[in-house]
Structures are given as structure tokens and as C-alpha cells.
């Protein structure tokens, strides 16, 4: 506060530097990364490539134009395209049914052929190269139709849609959030402050994330999600700081004393909240999925940036603006209470809940448990072209390939067998695989005694992310082979990724629980309150999880979200990110509520009065903060990409439900039932000594 101009000048310089560095940082962001790379499926792919059986990154569907009599046959067109693409330095290899013995690359009617292309370089380089490869293919056969699909093309279209949709979401959310801020702050001038904090938090996070791409993959999805979270947290932190300043001022404190008090009390809560959200994201880094780790890195950087900006820029601006910071309230004539005053509605609700805590808590718990029941049939998968609208090119062509080809590429599994008997026993091994249920064909594509290896490709009928495909992958891996067998393919990749997640999740949750217990224990100076907070957060998280399964896996209400494709499985990265950040936001609200209730309890030692006063003071603020978070994240629900919808809608629902239902009813019910036990700590009295002097009466 003593160097307010220096702080503001530094913030302006930081924003200018961030703006200069942003284009390069955004260009460094990665793509894809939805699969676990240390899996058996990944090893099988590498082994098959070593043996000369590559896996395609890009698929080109070549067909004759029905209205063009000059079109050459698809067979000849495929041969021309393969020849031209093979000369490109960024293409490792290209093949089709016309140049290789692979009948599965020809459609059932023979009119369409697939050209499979394997690219050189990283996933980011694949995405940059793909349009040039497609352009070369089209120029080679201008009279034929060339339609791209495959993993690289799907990831590219997803990234482009996310970038476009993120900008649209920001434009949609910004005016609505500003209106909420004016209502919550009671001042147009004050409502600008969280916008400044959000711009600093998100803007300065992008260069940091760009630099971190040198050591970890950070995707564009992560940046879009981080922007929405950063805006919501900026509103949270600024709102609670400003409300506390107004409350201290109303009690007769000078401007400087009010700022100091706000930083000491609400500022402490802001720091603990940012640490809690960062801890939740850091714990998720244990899960070995690159896309999830990139999302979590963004979720670690943004809260820290938002807290730093809120704790420095907001006090500096308030110091410089003085009374002008609270000027121009367009709703003044209709406003009955001011920011920082007790809310009659929330205090009345808290009084009603604490009068019958067991009944209130039981009813809300029952409702949340019922909302969580869909979790029992959750199925995990990974993002693919079906995350796009059915009209998107990658999705439409992939659907056409699945309909027109007897063996779509995403239904092919590759078994690589190594050992002295691998080549001689490959045919018998293929016959055993051909007899398995859901296997529609088997080809021994390579059996080389010199390499002591064989490659067997298996055509399957189930969708790669279905339970039937998972069972088939396990059955093939259990089938006796003439050597050591590794099974790859899309279905195997999904199986290995979900298994890796299931193995890592207990450790991740344990680390998260321990970190939150330490943080909340340090913050509240109790043992019971942190345990209660984690238990309530778990119940709340289960309800959010159940709603996500109901909407995004089962498809109930999908039409209301733009008619997304419900695939029967949830992208594991988007799901876990949404749940972990929802948990972080839950702890965020718990921190502010517990801090205020504890403060009231230390003033007079009455547990129930502390609960009702604390909720009366924070209920309206938490509702406004949750509304801002919900608006900023729900705007992502307008995206055409299903994984971004899942993150946005999941976070919005979780924030609103937690701030209103959980903090408004369940938390006060549990705390009222526990009584003074809330504040128990070994070696310390449960009830503090009575205050030596009466606290000043609240104004308003």
C-alpha cells in the first residue's frame, strides 16, 4: 500500500510483457496427449514400426467424384497419392490397398480406398504438417475426392474448435459477469477491479505455460480451461477482499486500517484457497496421462497468479482510488444492504438449518447421494473425433469410414509376438485369435524368422471404448502365443490408459487428502473441521460426478447442450480435471466460510451464533462468487467440443451446487450437530475463553 503506484506500474509492465510473449507461448502449446504412453499398447506400436508395420497418423479417403466423368479409378488415384506423398520429407511412409497387401483399406463396394500416412516428428509437428499433406494429395488427383480423418486430423480440428470457442465463450461471459459484479460490489468502479485481476492472472499465466511446454505437454484445452477458472477465481478473491474492506470501514476503521485488516483476514483466506486449489491440481499430476497433466499444470499456475494479483493490485488500486473505489452504484436506490453487511436471507436460512441440524443434514445428504448414483455405471474412455459435432469433417469422414469399410482402422488390434518360435507359430496363433468372439478377421502381416518376431493384425467388431472391446483386449492378451506378445491398437490404448488411471488414482487422492488436511488444519487450528470439510466435499463431489455421468455419458439432456454425441464413455482427462478442480473450488468456499465462522466463534464462544453470523456475512458473497465462476465456466458449454463442454458444465454445476446447497445447508447442519467439537484440538480447550471486551456492534 505504501508503494501503490509502483505496484500498479509493475502490473501494467507485466501485462505488456505478457501480451508480447503471448503469440509465441500459444504457438508452443501441444496437441493430443489423451493416452498413457508407457503402456503395452504403446510398446506394441513401437515394436510393429520397428518390424516394418507402421501405424497411421493420418487417413485419406479417396473416391471418384460421381459427377466427374474424367475421374480416374480410386485404385489408380491411391497409387498416385502414395507415390507423391512418399517423396515428402515430413512423411515417414504412406501406403494403401493399391500399393500394399492390405484389403482392409478398401471399402466394401471397392469405390473408396484409404491412404494411410505415417508422419515424422512430434504430435505438434504432425498437426502442422497435416494440412500440407492433404493439399499435396488433392493436387495430385484433382479429379478425385480426398477426405482426411484419423487421430492427427481429429486433434487438429479439436484444437481449432477449442481456440475459436474459447474466444466466443469469453465474449459471451464477460458482459454477464460484469453485471453480476456490479450487483455484488455495489459499484461500477469496484466491479472493474476483478476484471483487472483476471486479465493479469490469465494474461501472465500464458507465457509461464508456454515456457513450461519445454518440460511438459500443455495443450490448448488447458489454456482455455485455465482462462475460465482464472476469471472465476479473480472474482472470488477480489470480492472477498473488497467486502472485508467495506466491513472494516463500516466499523469505523480508517481507509488504511481497513485495507490492512482485509489483507490480514480475507487475504489469509485467499492465500490458503489458492494453495488448496493448487494442491488438488498437483495431486492429479500423479495420474500418467499427458493431457490431464497439462490441464493440471494450468490449474496450478492460474490460482497462484490470481492470488498474487488480488493481494497486490487490489489493495494498491483501492489505496489510489480512495472513496472513488466505491462510487457509481446504478442500483443504489433498490439496494437494501451493502456489500459486507449480513444477508437476512442467508442468516435466516442458517438459523432454520441449525435449529434442526440432523433433519436438514440428512435430507441434503440423501439428495446428494441420489444425485451420485449414476457413478456406479461410469465408463472411462479418451477423446476422439466424436468429441466434435457430427457435421465436423473429421467426425463425418470417420463415421463414413466405419459405415463403408468392413474393417474400420479404429477397430484393428495389432499383436506383436517376439521369440524364437514367433515366426513359425504365427499362423496357429492367428487361428486361435480368429476363433474368439467379436473377432471378424485375422491377418499375419509379417513373420520373419531372422527377427524372431511376427505381427498379427486382428479385426474386431466392438467400438474401441466399449466394455466388449475392453473384454476382447484382455482375452487376446490372455490367449497363448508362440512367444512374448504385446497387443496394441485404439481399444488396447484405451484399456491401458484407464488401467493406469485406476492404479494411480488412490495415491493421487491420498496425496490430495493429506495436503488439504494440512492446509485446513493450519488454517483453522483444529482437527475436526478439516475432516468434516473433506467428508462434505466428497459427498458434494459425488453428486457432481453423478450429474456428469448422467448428461455426458448417458446423453440425458444432450439436446439442451447443442446436440453433442454421447459415446457411452467419458474422456478420462476432462472428467478427472473437472472433478479435481470442483473439489478445489469446494475447498475454496469452505476456506472463506470456515475462516469467518471461526472468527465469529473466537469473538463470543457460541457455536450456533458463530455459524449463523458467518453464513449471514458470507452467504451472499459466496453465491455471487459461485455465480461468476459458473458463468465463466458454463460459457465453455457453448463449445462444439464435448470435452470442453464437460469441463465447463461440470465446473459450473459443481460451483453453484456447492456454494448454495452444500455451504448453505449441509455445512451449517453438520457444524451445528458437532457443536464445540468443531474446534477441538488435542491439548487445547474446545471452547475459547470468553472475550475480554465486547466486540463492536455491526453497522447496517
KAGI-V327360 format. One line per field, one symbol per residue. ss: DSSP state (H for helix, E for strand, C for the rest). burial: b if it has 9 or more other ideal C-beta (glycine too) atoms within 8 Angstrom, else e. Layout:
ss->???
burial->???
This chain:
ss->CCCHHHHHHHHHHHHHHHHHHHHHHHHHCECCCCCCCCCHHHHHHHHHHHCCCCCCCEEEEEEECCCCCCCCCHHHHHHHHHHHHCCCCCEEEEEECCCCCCHHHECCCCCEEEEEEEECCCHHHHHHHHHHHHHHHHHHCCCEEEEEECHHHHHHHHHHHHHHHHHHHHHHHHHHHHHHHHHHHCCHHHHHHHHHHHHHHHHHHHHHHHHHCCCCCCEHHHHHHHHHHHHHHHHHHHHHHHHHHHHHHHCCCCHHHHHHHHHHHHHHHHHHHHHHHHHHHHHHCCCCCHHHHHHHHHHHHHHHHHHHHHHHHHHHHHHHHHHHHHCCCCCHHHCCCCCCCCCHHHHHHHHHHHHCHHHHHHHHHHHHHHHHHHHHHCCEECCCHHHCCCCCHHHHHHHHHHHHCCCCHHHEEEEEEECCCHHHHHHHHHHHHHCCCCEEEEEEEEEECCCCEEEEEEEECCCCCCHHHHHHHHHHHHCCCCCEEEEEEHHHHHHHHHHHHHHHHHHHHHHHHHHHHHHHHHHHCCCHHHHHHHHHHHHHHHHHHHHHHHHHHCCCCHHHHCCCCCCCCEEHHHHHHHHHHHHHHHHHHHHHHHHHHHHHHHHHCCHHHHHHHHHHHHHHHHHHHHHHHHHHHHHHHHCCCHHHHHHHHHHHHHHHHHHHHHHHHHHHHHHHHHHHHHHCECCECCCCCCCCCCCCCCCC
burial->beebeebbeebeebbebbeebbeebbebbbbbbbbbeebbbbbbbebbbebebbbbbbbbbbbbbeeeeebbebbbbbbbbbebbbebebbeebbbbbeeebebbbbeeeebbbbbbbbeeebbbbbebbebbbebbbebbebbebbbbbbbbbbbbbbebbbebbebbbebbeebbbebbbbbbbbbbbbebbbbbbbbbbbbbbbbbbebbeebbbbbbbbbbbbbbbbbbbbbbbbbbbbbbbbbbbbebebebbbbbbbebbbbbbbbbbbbbbbbbbbbbbbbbbbbbbbbbbbbbbbbbbbebbbbbbbbbbbbbeeebbbebebeeebeebbbbbbeebbebbbbbbeebeebbeebbebbbebbebbeebbbbbbbbbbbbeebbbbbbbbbbbebbebebbbbbbbbbbbeebbebbeebbbbbbebebbebbbbbbbbeeebbbbbbbbbebbbbbebbbebbbbbbebebbbebbbbbbbbbbbbbbebbeebbeebbebbbebbbebbbebbebbbbbbbbbebbebbbbbbbbbbbbbbbbeeebeebeebbbbbbbbbbbbbbbbbbbbbbbbbbbbbbbbbbbbbbebbbebebbbbbbbbbbbbbbbbbbbbbbbbbbbbbbbebbbbbbbbbbbbbbbbbbbbbbbbbbbbbbbbbbebebbbeeeeeeeeeebeeeeeeeee
